[in-house]
C-alpha cells in the first residue's frame, strides 16, 4: 500500500496538475482583460422546448429518476461495501446481509430530495470531489418468525466516502431500521435512504466538508487565510475580495478594484511552486506567463489576427526598492472598435510560492506599483503538504536509472 506522501505526489505531479489546471481555468475568470472581452459579447438563448410542458405530462418515478441521472454530471457513485463489513457479515451467522441494494440513480434521487439548498450537488458537479457510497440491508435472523413477518428487523446501511482527487477526506457509516409501517418495499428503502442522507448532510455541513478551508487543513496545505499578508491598497486599487481555490496548487486570489474605475482590476495570485530547485523555480514562473499568453492568443483569434499586440516575456531591471527578486512580465493590447483593452502580467518567486499580478492596465501605469506591492506581500511558509510532495518528487527522480553511453 503506498505511503501518504507518495499518494499526494501522484495527485500533484506535473501531468495531473496541468490537466487539472486546464479543467479549472474553464471555470474561473483568467484576467479582467479576458472578463472584459466576454462583457463585449451578448448571449441570446431561446428557451422553447417540449420539456417546458412537463407539468402537463405524467412521469412515473422511474422515468423521473432517469431524468435526474441523465440531466446532471454529479460525481456520486455506487461502490462495493468494504471488506471489513463483508467479513463482519460472514462471521455473524445470525445476520443476513444483502449488498449493493441501491443503484447510482437511487443515490442521486435521494441526494436531490435532501439537498434542498443544492450546495452539495454544486460541490459534486463538474468538480474534483466525488462521493462513493456502498449500501446493504441487514436482517437479524433471530427476528424471523414464520407467522409474524412484522417482527422482522431489517436495517439499511450506507458507507459514504467523500473524496478529492481520489484522496479520502471523510468516511462515515450510517445505519437505520427500515419502517415496517411502509408496505411498499421500494418506498421503504427510499424513505430510509433519504433519512440517512439527511444525517450525512448535517455532518458534512457541520464539518464544511466541501470547503477549501477543510481541504487545505486536511491535506496540510498553506494557511492562506491567516498567513498570507497582502496590503489593503495598491496605488489607487483597493482590496475588494479574496478567494481560496479548491485546489492547494492554485492557492489564493486577492482582487483589487480601482477607486475611480470599477472595471480596472489588479489581481494577485499566490500559489506553491512544484519544485524546490531554484533554477526550475524561475523556469516555472516564466512558464506561468507563457500559459497566460496562450490563453490570450486563443481568445483574441475571434477578433482577427491583427487585433492583438503582445510583447515577449521580459525581466524588469533596476526596480527601485527591490533586491534579490527577479520579476518577469509581458504586456498585451487588444484593439477594438472603441478603446483598446490592456493586460499586463508580472510574476516572481517568494520563498516557495509563485506570486502573479494580473492587471488590465498598460505597463506604463502599473510598473510604478510593482515594488510597493511586492514589498507589502508576505507569503505563508512552506506547508507540510508541499514538503512531502517535493521530497517524494526528489526521491523518485533520484531512483530513476541513468543511461550510460557505451
N, C-alpha and C positions, 0 to 999 in steps of 0.2 A: 504494500500500500504506500503510495507516495507521501512524503512529508509535506506539511502545510506550505513551507517556503517554495517547494517545487511546484505545488498546485498553483500558488499565486504567480510564480514566474511564468507558468504556462499561460495563465489568463492574461498576463500583461506583456507577453512578448511582442516584438515589433509587428509581426503579421496580424496578431489579434488586435493590437492597438490600432493599426492602420485601418483594419476592417471596421472596427467599432467607431473610429473617428469619422470615417466616411458615412456610416449609418447615422450618427448623431448629428453631423453637420447639416443633414437634410431637415432637421427638426429645430434648429436654433438659428437665429439671425447671425450671419457671419460678421457683418460690419454694418454700421449705419449707412455706409456707402451702398451696400447691397440692399439694405432696407429701403432706401430712397428710390432705388431702381424699381423695386416692387411697388412702392407707393404710386409710381407713374402708370401702373397697369390697373385696369379695371376688369374684374371677372363678372360675367353675367351668367347665371345658372337658371335654366328653366326647369322648375320642379313640377313637371306634369308627368305623372306615371300612374299606371293602373293600381300600383300598391297604395296610392293615396285613398283608394276606395275600400281599404281593408276593414273599416268599421262596418261596412255593409255585407261583409262576407264572413261566414262562419269558418273558423280554422280550428281544427281539433288540436289537442295537446301535443301530439307527436309532430304535427306539421309546424306548430309554433316553436317547439324546441329545436327543430331542424333549422328554422329561420334564424334563431338566436345563434346557433353554432356556425352557420354559413355566413351570417352577416357580420361577424366580428373576427378579429385576429388577436384573440386573447390567449396568452400563454398559460393555460391551465390544462393539465394532462392527467388522465387516469393512469396510475402507476401500480406496480406489484406491491403486495404487502412486504414488510421487512422480514428477514429471515428469523429474527428474534420472535416475532409474533407467530410466524408459521410453526416454529419449533414449540412455542407455548401451546398452540392448538394440538399438536401431535402428542405432547406429553401430558395433556389433560383429557383423559378418556371421557369425562363427563361433559366436555364441551364439543359441540358440533359447529364447526366453522365453515362458512361458505365465503370464498374470496372473490374480489373484483365484482361486487354486486352493483356498482354504479358506473355508468359509462361517462365518457367525456361530456356528452350532451347533457346528461343528468347533472353533472357537476356545474357546468356552465349555467344551466337553468336555475339551480339553487343560488349561485353567486349573483345572478341578475335579480333574483327575487329578494335577496337580503341586502345587497349593497345599494341601498336607495340613493345615497349621495353620488355613487359612481366613482368614488375616489380609488377604490381598489381596482376596479375594472380599468380605470385610466392608467394606473401604475403597471398593469399587466399587458396593456395593449400596445403592441409595437415597441416594446422596451426590452431591456436585458433581464428583467425579472421574470420568474415563472413559478407556478405552483404545481407540485407533484403530489397527487392525492391518491392514496390507496383506500380501499373500502372492503368491509367484510361484515357479515352478520354472525352473531354468536348465539347459539341456543343451548341452554342448560338442560341436558338430557334428564336430569333429575326432576324437572318440572313437567316432563311429558307424561300425561295421563290419558289413556285411551279414551275415556269417556268425558274428559274435561279439557278440551283444547284451549279454553280460556285461561287455563293455568300456566300455559307455556310462556316462559320468559325469553324474549328474543331481543338482542341488542344490536345496534348499528355502531360500528367502529370506523372512524376515519383517522388516518395518519396523514398529516398535512406538512409538507416540506416546502418552505419558501426559500428560493434560491436566486442568486445573481451571478450570471456567467458560470453557472454550474457550481458555485460555492454556496454551501448550505448556510443560510442566515438564521433560520429558526425551524425547529422540528417540534411538533405537538401531536399528541394522541388524544382523541376525544371519543367518548362512548356515551350512548343514550339508549334507554329501554324504549322499544317501539310501543306506540299507543295501541293497545288491543281493542279500544273502542272504535278505531277506524277499520272498517271491514275490508275496504279495497287495499290490496297488497301494495300496489304501486303508490297510491296516495299515502299509505302509511310510511313507506320508505322516503317519499318526498318530504313529508312532514318532519321526520327525524333528521333528514339531511339538512333541511333549512335551519332547524334549531341548532345543529352542530356548527353549521357555517356562521350562525349568529354569534355563538360563543367564540369561534375563532376570530371573527371580525372585530369583536370587542378587544380581544387580546392583542391583535395586530395594531389596532388603533391606539391602545394604551402604550404600546412599545414604539409607535411611529415607525413600524417595520419597513415601510417603503420610502422613508425619508432619506435624503442624502446624509443627514447627520448620523442616523443609525448606521448606515453603510460604512461611513468613514470611521466611526468609533469601533465598529465590529472588526473591520479589517486592519485597524491600527494605522490609518492614513493621517495626514496632517490635519490639525485642528484650525482650519482657515477662519472659522467664525470668531475665534478668540485670539489666535496667534498671528494672523495676518493684519498688519497695520498699514492703512492707507490714509492719505490726507483727506480732509473734508472738502478741500478746494484745490484745484489745479488751474492757476490763472483765473480766468473767468468761468471755468467749468466747476460746477458744484456736484458733490456726490449725491446721486439720485436713489440708487438701489444696489443691492448685491445679490448675486445668485450663485448657490453652490450646486455644481453639476452632479448628477447621479452617476458619477464615474470618477474615482480618485485620480485618474490620469488626465482629467480635464480641469480639476481644481475649481477655482472661483473666478467669477466675473464681477468687477466693480464698474458701474456705469455712471459717468458724469455728464451732465447736461449744461449747455452754455446758458448763462444767466439772461441773455438777451435774445438768443435764437434757439428755440426749442428743438429744432432738427439738427443742431450742431452737437455731436456726441463724441465723447472721449472714453473709450472702453479700455479697461486694464484687466488683462487675463494673467493669472498666476497659477502655474501647474508644475508638476515634477518632471525633471529630466529622466530619461530612461537609463542613463549611464552615469557612472561616477568618473569616467575618464574625461579629463579637461579638454583634450583635443576633440573628442567626439561630442562633448557638450557644445562647443562653439559651432561644430558642423550641424548638430541638430537644431540649434537656434536659427541658423540660416535656412535650413530645410523647412522650418515652420513658415518662413516668409515665402519660400518658393511655392508651397502648397496654397498659400493665400493668393499668390499671383495667378496660379492655375484656375482658382475659383473665379477670380475677377475676369480673366480672359474668357472663360466659358460663358459667363453671363453677358459679357459685352458683345459677343458674336451676334446676338439677336438684333443689335442696334447698328450693325455694319462694321466692316473691317477697319475703317478709318476713325471709328468713334472713340477708341481707347488710345491714350498716350500713357505709357508706363515706363518708369526708369528701371535700370538694373538694380540689384541689391548692392548697397554700398555701405561702408563703415563710416560713421560720424567721427570726425577728428577734432581735437582741440576744443572739446566741450568744457566751457568754464565751470568749475566747481565739481568736476568728476575726475576720479582717479581709479586706475586699475579695473575699469569696467569697459568692455568693448560693446558698443551699441551699433547694431546693423539696422538698415532701413531701406524702404523704397517708397515711391510716391506714384500715384496714378490719377489721371484726369479723364473723365468721360464726357465727351461732347454731346450736348443735347440741343433741342430746338430753342431752349431758353438759356439759362445759366448752366455752366459746366458743373459736374459733380466731382468731388475730390475724395481721395482716400490716401492717407499716409499711415504707414505702419513702422513701428520700431520694435526691436527685440533685444534683450540682453539676458545674461545668466547671473543670478544672485544665489550664492550657496548651491543648493541642489535643485533650484527652481528656475524655470523659464518665466520671464516677465515680458508680456507683449502689450504694446499700446496700439490701438486701432482708432484712428481719428478721421472724421470726414471733413477735413480742412487741409489746405495746402501746407507744404512743409515750411514755407517762408514764415508762416504764422506759428506752427506747432514746435519748430526747433527750439524756440526760446523757452518752452515749457518743460522740456525733457529733463534737464538737470535737476530742477527743483522736485519734479515728480519722483525721479529715481532716488534722490536723497531722502525723501519722506517715506518711502515704502520699506517696510520691514517684513521679510517673508518668514514663515514658520521654519523651524529646524527640520532636519531630515527625519522622516517618520520611520517607525519600525517596519511598516509595510514595505516601503521603498528600499530600506536597508536589506531586508530579506530578499526582495526581488533582484536587486543589483548583485548581491553576493552569490545568489544562485546562478545568475547570468554569467558571472565571472567563473564560477566553478564549472559550468557547462562548457564554456569556451576553452578553459584550460584542459579539460578532459578529452577534447576532440583531438584525434591523431593528426599530426602534421606530416605532410608528404615530403619525402626527401628525394632530391634529384639524383638520378643514377650517376 
